[in-house]
């Protein structure tokens, strides 16, 4: 996902999360080499939005590992 443009309007959110959720975000930040937790959240939002739009269009999202097939139920 592209970074925010400098002239793009911004808003600040304050989130109260359990420490475990904060730890998961931090682990994803490190693993994906994201610059910040905000970037992890923006990427997550972009993916969630894409999956939601696809589901609304009747698309089935399938995760496959080897010969196994698992349908992912969304929302």
Secondary structure as UniProt FT lines:
FT   TURN            6..7
FT   HELIX           19..32
FT   HELIX           37..56
FT   TURN            57..58
FT   STRAND          62..65
FT   TURN            66..67
FT   STRAND          68..71
//
